[in-house]
């Protein structure tokens, strides 16, 4: 026979209330989504690097994937409400 799940299992880490954990994830997600936009200035530097054309394309693809990966990690952490919050701030 299975044991019922105790309510304190659903509390945050180290006994913190679930709201504090949710807030920390929201802030971390917003920070990651905002940081993902910092990669875009690198695109203007890539043409001037002393690399072959193939390497420049590779660096551009890598920075693009890095930016989108960080953005999606931020969406995962903050959830839909974080995405909507950032979109609202962007449209101002």
Secondary structure, 3 states (H helix, E strand, C coil): CCCCCCHHHHCCHHHCCHHHHHHHHHHHHHHHHHHHHHHCCHHHHHCCCCCCHHHHHHHHHHHHHHHHHHHHHHHHHHHHHHHHHHHHHHCC
